[in-house]
Amino acid sequence: MTLTVLIDGPSGSGKTTLAGDLASRLGARVVHLDDFYPGWSGLAAASRQVADSVLAGHLPGYRRWDWENDRPGQWVALDPGEDLIVEGVGALSAGSLRAAAARGAVVSVVIDAPARLRQRRAFDRDAEDNYGEFWQMWARQEKEHFARWAREGVVPDLLIGSGSNPPKVWRLRRPNVLSHIRL
């Protein structure tokens, strides 16, 4: 059975770290939305691309975004039968849940942390990219993305609070596949 793990949450919450940890445990491939956001105003477009391209049943993949030249880059093909961890703001939507379910088992995770911690992590990580000037713009897109969940009835399987040690984990739904994954 093919497994898809969708990891979403605001910038700096720990999505990439969680994805890396899970990938090493599960032997799954990680797809980072950072690789294909079409510019700083592209959160919604990348979210659609997860459902329409990354998780497509036929010829799945995505077109990288060439951040240096501000244009689409090379196509990255994915194997439709491989286990995937898709991480980034926009990974989780009603469309991505449907597309992932068509591939096999799905686990959806939202990770969050206090705003100041998230901002510090993001600025430390992306200092050379001048993320600071885009923080508010990106936060507005995140807010719109998360508001869409309520309208679409999106409820993640797990909610992880990464601002504490150890992180707090809440199971919001209990799919059978979670019993096979040790977090």
DAMO-V731044 format. One line per field, one symbol per residue. ss: DSSP state (2 for helix, 1 for strand, 0 for the rest). burial: b if it has 24 or more other C-alpha atoms within 12 Angstrom, else e. A space follows every 50 residues. Layout:
# DAMO-V731044
ss=???
burial=???
This chain:
# DAMO-V731044
ss=01111111000000222222222222001111222000000022222222 22220000001111110000111111100000011110000002222222 22211111111100222222222220222022222222222222222222 220000011110000001111000022222000
burial=ebbbbbbbbbbbbbbbebbbebbeeeebbbbbbbbbbbbbebbbbbbbbb bbbbbbbeebbbbbbeeeeeeeeeeeebebebbbbbbbbbbbbbbbbbbb bebebbbbbbbbbeeeebbebbeeeeeeeebeeebeebbebbeebbeebe eeebbbbbbbbbeeeeeeeeeeeeeeeeeeeee
